[in-house]
């Protein structure tokens, strides 16, 4: 009964080597989010899609890109990972954009950069 | 934009005692206030939420109170158990806008 699925759960990449993380959902939600979370800090929103409309946070580095080819899937591309990009990456979905709609989080992908 | 402050950053309680975590927000347009629990290495999970037209909401041992005038909301956990140990995040959202999270509270329940 998994609702938000992330693959892989653990990813090791080399400094500067592009990496793609994937997220899929079975909830048919309109909105998909990507968050970066370090240690026990709060999740930091990188960007979100409302359907196919892409919304970037102002402080999201250009190194991070995203694709949403259809309702169910969303990808996070890190073009040239640096050591500072090592973190947990969380995908989340909601039926509508905030304002009272629960966000469902996936289990996360832990990214290690060597 | 919205800013959410959360206190305390760490909280240790004895099993069976109550725990209270407090958050303040800045944007009077915020109308949705969820609380997430995140166990070590796991995803954040919604435990309770409240909307601005309600002052208090309870679900078994968990309650949330909201004071719109003072712009603060609190999570109350009664009869704490070791499995309540986790990081708790509050968040606030104006309608049609993103969730803004507090910095988190590490709750330790000692048995």
Interface residues (C-beta under 8 A of the other chain):
Chain A: X40 X41 X42 X43 X45 X48 X90 X97 X98 X99 X100 X102 X103 X105 X106 X107 X108
Chain B: X31 X32 X34 X42 X43 X44 X45 X46 X49 X51 X87 X89 X93 X94 X95 X96 X97 X98 X99 X101 X102 X103 X104 X106
